[in-house]
Amino acid sequence: MQSKHNKQLVPLAKQLRKEMTKEERHLWYDFLRSYPIRFSRQKVLGKYIADFYSAEAKLVIELDGSQHYEDRNADKDAERTAFLEKYGLTVIRIPNNEVNRNFRGVCEYIDAAVKQSLSQKSGDF
């Protein structure tokens, strides 16, 4: 990655950690924080801040509000995903309304993505 830690984004990442959306808060406190594979919140990755990131699973989780489905923002999201994928990361996008409507399904989806990523990683040797 161009610079693992873009120092200019650190204050914004800290602010975003303090001001998580209710969906981010729910996913963090009710699932990811105690998940056996470590996740970080609002992690600076190059020129972006990922909502949730697991270095071990090489996984980025983005929670998307309705603004992400507007054409202009969808293009930015695609650019961001392509950037992160260049570094071997898998990016999964989950709509906020899915966190609210189907929390268990979201957790199962994330768990399956982590397990798949770890199994591919162990197969690399």
C-alpha positions in Angstrom: 0.0 0.0 0.0 1.3 3.4 -0.8 1.7 4.3 2.9 0.4 2.0 5.4 -0.5 4.8 7.7 -1.6 8.0 6.1 -1.1 10.3 9.1 -3.3 13.0 7.7 -6.4 10.7 8.0 -5.7 9.6 11.6 -7.6 12.4 13.3 -10.6 11.8 11.0 -10.5 8.0 11.7 -10.4 8.7 15.5 -13.4 11.1 15.1 -15.3 8.4 13.1 -14.6 5.8 15.8 -16.2 8.1 18.4 -19.2 8.9 16.1 -20.0 5.5 14.7 -23.4 5.1 13.0 -26.0 3.1 14.9 -25.4 0.2 12.5 -21.6 0.3 12.9 -22.1 0.4 16.7 -24.5 -2.6 16.6 -22.1 -4.7 14.4 -19.1 -3.7 16.5 -20.4 -4.2 20.0 -22.8 -7.1 19.3 -20.5 -9.2 17.0 -17.1 -8.0 15.7 -15.6 -6.8 19.0 -15.7 -10.3 20.5 -15.2 -12.2 17.2 -12.3 -14.7 17.5 -10.5 -13.1 14.5 -9.4 -9.5 15.4 -11.1 -6.6 13.6 -10.2 -2.9 13.9 -12.7 0.0 13.5 -12.1 2.9 11.1 -8.7 1.7 10.0 -6.6 3.9 7.7 -5.6 1.9 4.7 -3.7 4.0 2.2 -5.8 6.9 1.2 -9.0 5.4 2.7 -10.6 4.7 6.0 -12.2 1.2 6.2 -15.2 0.8 8.5 -13.9 -2.5 9.8 -10.7 -4.3 8.9 -9.1 -7.7 9.7 -5.4 -8.0 8.8 -5.5 -11.8 9.6 -8.4 -12.4 7.3 -7.4 -9.7 4.8 -11.0 -8.5 4.9 -12.6 -5.1 4.8 -16.2 -4.6 5.8 -18.0 -1.5 4.6 -21.5 -0.6 5.9 -23.3 1.4 3.3 -26.0 3.9 3.8 -28.4 5.0 1.1 -26.0 7.6 -0.2 -23.7 4.9 -1.5 -26.2 3.9 -4.1 -26.2 7.2 -5.9 -24.2 7.0 -9.2 -21.5 9.4 -8.1 -20.8 7.6 -4.8 -21.1 4.1 -6.4 -18.3 5.1 -8.7 -16.2 6.2 -5.7 -16.9 3.0 -3.9 -15.8 1.0 -6.9 -12.6 2.9 -7.1 -12.0 2.4 -3.4 -12.7 -1.4 -3.7 -10.3 -1.7 -6.7 -7.6 0.1 -4.7 -7.9 -2.2 -1.7 -8.2 -5.3 -3.8 -4.8 -4.5 -5.4 -3.3 -5.2 -2.0 -4.9 -8.6 -1.7 -7.8 -7.5 0.5 -11.4 -8.7 0.0 -14.0 -6.0 0.4 -17.6 -6.8 1.4 -20.3 -4.2 1.3 -23.3 -4.5 3.6 -26.3 -2.1 3.4 -27.2 -0.5 6.7 -30.8 -1.6 6.3 -29.6 -5.2 6.2 -27.8 -4.8 9.6 -31.1 -3.5 11.0 -33.4 -6.1 9.3 -31.3 -9.2 9.2 -28.5 -8.9 11.8 -28.0 -12.6 12.3 -27.7 -13.1 8.5 -25.2 -10.3 8.3 -23.1 -12.0 11.1 -23.3 -15.4 9.3 -22.2 -13.7 6.0 -19.2 -12.1 7.7 -18.3 -15.3 9.4 -18.4 -17.2 6.1 -16.3 -14.5 4.4 -13.7 -14.7 7.2 -13.5 -18.5 7.1 -13.3 -18.5 3.3 -10.4 -16.0 3.4 -8.6 -17.9 6.1 -8.9 -21.2 4.2 -7.5 -19.6 1.0 -4.7 -18.1 3.0 -3.7 -21.5 4.5 -3.9 -23.0 1.0 -1.2 -20.6 -0.2 1.7 -22.4 1.5 
